[in-house]
Amino acid sequence: MKAQRLGVIADDLTGALDTGVQFSKRGLASLVGLKDSAPSDVACMILNTDSRAVSADVAAARASCACNCR
């Protein structure tokens, strides 16, 4: 059976890091990234879209891109 992987999209780095800490406290290998991929051994990938202060269109595009990462 293939291991489950979690993905989280954050709108800023502080939220991304806080989320990663919470998963790590529960024993899940977590990685906060600025890129669109994660090593295969990471159970939880948190992507920072840095979209809090941008327009809704830009934020939506960044979130969409993050949703489609592998």
C-alpha positions in Angstrom: 0.0 0.0 0.0 1.3 3.4 -0.9 1.9 5.8 2.0 -0.4 8.8 2.3 1.1 12.2 1.7 -0.5 15.5 2.9 -0.3 18.8 1.2 -1.0 22.2 2.8 -1.2 25.6 1.0 -0.2 28.6 3.1 -0.5 32.2 2.2 2.5 33.3 4.1 5.7 31.8 5.6 4.7 32.2 9.2 1.5 30.2 8.7 3.4 27.6 6.7 6.0 27.1 9.4 3.5 27.0 12.2 1.6 24.3 10.3 4.7 22.3 9.7 5.6 22.4 13.4 2.2 21.0 14.3 2.5 18.1 11.9 6.1 17.5 13.1 5.0 17.4 16.7 2.8 14.4 15.7 5.7 12.5 14.1 5.1 13.4 10.5 8.2 14.4 8.4 7.2 17.9 7.2 8.8 20.3 4.8 8.0 23.9 4.2 8.8 24.8 0.6 8.9 27.6 -1.8 9.2 25.2 -4.8 6.6 23.0 -6.4 7.9 19.6 -5.5 8.9 17.6 -2.4 11.2 14.7 -1.8 9.3 11.4 -1.8 10.0 10.7 1.9 8.2 13.8 3.1 4.8 12.9 4.7 3.6 16.5 4.7 4.5 19.2 2.3 3.6 22.8 3.1 3.8 25.2 0.2 4.1 29.0 0.9 2.4 30.9 -1.9 3.4 34.3 -0.4 0.0 35.5 -1.5 -1.4 37.3 1.5 -0.6 40.8 0.1 -1.3 40.2 -3.6 -4.5 40.6 -5.7 -7.2 37.9 -5.6 -6.3 36.9 -9.2 -2.6 36.4 -8.4 -3.4 34.6 -5.1 -5.8 32.3 -7.0 -3.2 31.5 -9.7 -0.6 30.7 -7.0 -2.9 28.5 -5.1 -3.9 26.7 -8.3 -0.3 26.1 -9.2 0.4 24.8 -5.7 -2.6 22.4 -6.0 -1.1 20.9 -9.2 2.4 20.3 -7.8 3.7 16.8 -7.6 
